[in-house]
Amino acid sequence: MKLDGIIWLRDIADKLEFKHNVTMEEVEQALNNKPKFRSVEKGERKGEDVYMALGRTDSGRYLAILFTPLLHKDAVESTAYPH
């Protein structure tokens, strides 16, 4: 799977920082450092399935990132946490 970018929702980005201690930069690093992708669950609508990426930041921190890929190869971030 190849993602061209992340569409950040402000409330999700804030939750990553305060609840999970994960920055947007770390998520982007992990997604650019050859993560492993897998399907997690079917979405309520066709094309809205949820996927998980398991990757490492540039500093070596492992992250699990949940997202919904979009048709134009961007993704809407839903959460990320240390793994």
N, C-alpha and C positions, 0 to 999 in steps of 0.2 A: 504494500500500500504506500502511496506517495501523497503527502499533503503539501499543498503550496502555501498554506498559512492557517492561522488560527483567528477566529472571530471571538474576541474577548467580550464577555458581558461583565460589566463593572461589579455587580454583586458576586459573581462567581470568582473573579480575580481577587476581590477583597476577602472572600471566604478562604481562598487558598492561602493567603498571607497570614490571616489571623487564626484560623482553625487548624490548618495543616502545616504552617510554617514553610510554604513552598512559594517561590516567586514566579512571575510570568516568564522571566528570563530563564529560570531553571527548566520550566516546562518546554520552552522552545528549544533549549539545548538538548534535552532528552529526546525530543522528537527529531532532531537533526543528527543524532549520534547512533544511527542504525538500530532503532528500537525493534522489538518483537511485537507484532500486532495479533490480536485475536478478537473474534466476535464474542460479546458478552451476553447480549439479549436483543430480542426483536423489539423494534419500536412499535408504537401504537399505529403509526401510518407507514405505508410502504416507503422505503428509502430513509427511514429515521432510526435505523438500528444503532445500538450502542456498541462501541468497540473499546478495547483496552490496549494501550501501548505500554510496554515495559522497557524502560530505557535508563541511561545514565547521563547525569549532568557532566559538564566539563570538569568539575571538581571530584567526580566519581560517585556522587550520591545517586542511589537507585530510586526511581519514581515509577509509580503506577498511575497512568493518566487515562481517564475515561472521557470519551468524546463521541459526537455524532458527526460522521463525515457528510459533506454536502456534495451535490452533483458537480460543482465547479472546482473540486479538489481542495476546498477550504474545509475547516471543521469548526464546530461550535464546541468549546470546552465545557465540560460539566463538572469535573473535579480532578484533583491530583493529590497524591499523598506519598510519603516515603514508603518504600517497599523493602 
